């Protein structure tokens, strides 16, 4: 993780963005979304992660998260490490028209940084932003949910299946594929 940006207080809601290397549009297949869902739910159940809002876009994830037990940077590190392996495995095993290109791209990224890995899927770091008041929280929740509309992927937030918007609209934390923790 970068020395410049640190999580100040893991117990406070924190906005994070996790980005695929070189902004590769990886998240376009259901299997990749399932890997993200399952991994976040594992972190929720076993690592003390609280996910308050999220959106998966084609090359990055925005989330508002916190933890009462573990440090956020440790949870994010483990999440990225695990999902990297699972995403590479899925690229190799499931029908993927861009298989060779994706594997070459992620292999070159690992070679470029020379950390001894075969593949590098995620960019380093996640630039945490502490949300220490209600106004900041509401602004980021709205920003997260509006992201697919701003990117012209859908016309309305409710049409993007890979976010927590439905839970906020319906007031039901069981709607999305990731178990949410309420902010208010």
C-alpha positions in Angstrom: 0.0 0.0 0.0 1.2 3.5 -0.7 2.8 5.3 2.2 0.9 8.5 1.3 -2.6 7.3 2.0 -3.6 5.5 5.2 -6.8 4.5 6.8 -7.1 6.8 9.9 -9.8 4.9 11.7 -11.1 1.5 10.4 -14.2 1.8 12.5 -15.4 5.0 10.6 -17.1 4.7 7.2 -14.3 5.0 4.6 -14.7 5.5 0.8 -12.3 3.4 -1.2 -11.8 2.7 -4.9 -10.0 -0.5 -6.0 -8.9 -0.4 -9.6 -7.9 -3.0 -12.2 -4.4 -2.5 -13.6 -4.3 -0.1 -16.6 -8.1 0.3 -16.2 -8.8 -2.9 -18.1 -12.5 -3.5 -18.5 -12.5 -6.9 -16.8 -15.9 -6.9 -15.0 -18.2 -7.8 -17.9 -19.1 -11.4 -17.2 -21.3 -12.8 -14.4 -18.6 -15.2 -13.1 -16.3 -12.2 -12.3 -19.1 -10.4 -10.4 -19.8 -13.6 -8.5 -16.1 -13.8 -7.5 -16.4 -10.2 -6.1 -19.7 -10.9 -4.3 -18.4 -14.1 -2.7 -15.1 -12.5 -1.7 -16.8 -9.5 -0.1 -19.3 -11.8 1.7 -16.4 -13.9 3.0 -14.6 -10.7 4.3 -17.9 -9.7 5.9 -18.4 -13.1 7.6 -14.8 -13.8 8.6 -12.8 -10.6 8.7 -15.1 -8.1 10.3 -15.7 -6.1 7.1 -18.8 -3.8 7.0 -19.9 -2.9 3.5 -22.2 0.1 3.6 -22.5 0.9 -0.1 -20.8 -0.4 -3.3 -20.8 -0.4 -7.0 -18.9 -2.7 -9.4 -17.9 -0.9 -12.6 -16.1 -2.5 -15.6 -12.6 -1.7 -14.3 -13.0 -0.6 -10.6 -15.0 -0.9 -7.5 -16.2 1.9 -5.3 -17.2 1.1 -1.7 -18.0 2.6 1.6 -16.6 0.2 4.2 -15.6 0.0 7.9 -14.5 -2.7 10.4 -14.7 -3.0 14.1 -12.2 -5.9 14.3 -9.5 -5.8 11.6 -7.6 -3.0 9.9 -9.2 -2.0 6.5 -5.9 -2.0 4.7 -5.4 -5.7 5.8 -8.8 -6.7 4.7 -8.4 -4.9 1.3 -5.0 -6.5 0.9 -6.4 -10.0 1.5 -9.4 -9.3 -0.7 -7.2 -8.1 -3.6 -4.8 -11.1 -3.2 -7.6 -13.6 -3.2 -9.7 -12.1 -6.0 -6.6 -11.8 -8.2 -6.0 -15.5 -8.0 -9.7 -16.3 -8.5 -10.1 -13.9 -11.4 -7.0 -15.4 -13.2 -8.4 -18.9 -12.6 -11.8 -17.9 -14.0 -10.2 -16.3 -17.1 -8.3 -19.5 -17.7 -11.3 -21.9 -17.0 -14.4 -20.2 -18.4 -15.2 -19.0 -21.9 -13.3 -15.7 -22.3 -12.8 -14.3 -25.8 -10.1 -12.0 -24.4 -8.3 -14.7 -22.5 -4.9 -14.4 -24.2 -4.9 -10.6 -24.1 -6.0 -10.4 -20.5 -3.4 -13.0 -19.3 -0.7 -11.2 -21.3 -1.8 -7.8 -19.9 -1.8 -9.0 -16.3 1.5 -11.0 -16.8 3.2 -7.9 -18.2 2.0 -5.8 -15.3 3.6 -8.3 -12.8 6.8 -8.4 -14.8 6.9 -4.6 -14.9 6.9 -4.3 -11.1 9.2 -7.3 -10.6 7.5 -8.6 -7.4 7.9 -12.2 -8.4 4.2 -12.7 -9.2 2.9 -14.3 -12.4 0.0 -11.9 -12.7 -1.0 -8.5 -11.3 -4.7 -7.7 -11.6 -5.2 -4.8 -9.2 -3.4 -1.5 -9.0 -1.6 -0.9 -5.7 -3.3 1.1 -3.0 -6.9 2.2 -2.7 -6.8 5.9 -1.6 -9.1 5.8 1.5 -11.3 8.9 2.2 -12.7 9.1 5.7 -16.4 10.0 5.8 -16.6 11.7 9.2 -20.0 13.4 8.9 -23.5 12.7 7.5 -23.1 15.1 4.5 -19.9 13.4 3.3 -21.5 10.0 3.7 -24.6 11.0 1.7 -22.6 12.6 -1.0 -20.5 9.4 -1.5 -23.4 7.1 -1.4 -25.1 9.1 -4.1 -21.9 9.3 -6.1 -21.4 5.5 -5.9 -25.0 4.8 -7.0 -25.0 7.4 -9.8 -21.7 6.1 -11.2 -23.2 3.7 -13.8 -25.5 6.5 -15.0 -22.6 8.9 -15.3 -20.7 6.3 -17.2 -23.7 5.9 -19.5 -24.0 2.2 -18.7 -27.7 2.6 -17.7 -30.3 5.3 -17.6 -31.2 5.0 -13.9 -29.4 3.7 -10.9 -31.9 1.0 -10.3 -31.0 -0.6 -13.6 -27.4 -1.4 -12.6 -27.6 -4.8 -10.8 -24.1 -4.7 -9.4 -24.5 -2.1 -6.7 -26.2 -1.5 -3.4 -28.7 1.0 -4.9 -31.7 -1.4 -4.6 -31.1 -1.9 -0.9 -31.2 1.9 -0.4 -34.2 2.4 -2.6 -36.2 -0.5 -1.0 -34.7 -0.1 2.5 -33.8 -3.8 2.5 -30.2 -4.8 3.0 -30.9 -8.4 1.7 -31.6 -7.2 -1.9 -28.0 -7.0 -3.3 -25.7 -9.9 -3.5 -23.4 -8.5 -0.8 -24.7 -8.3 2.8 -24.8 -4.6 3.7 -24.4 -2.9 7.0 -26.6 0.1 7.5 -25.0 3.6 7.8 -28.0 5.2 9.5 
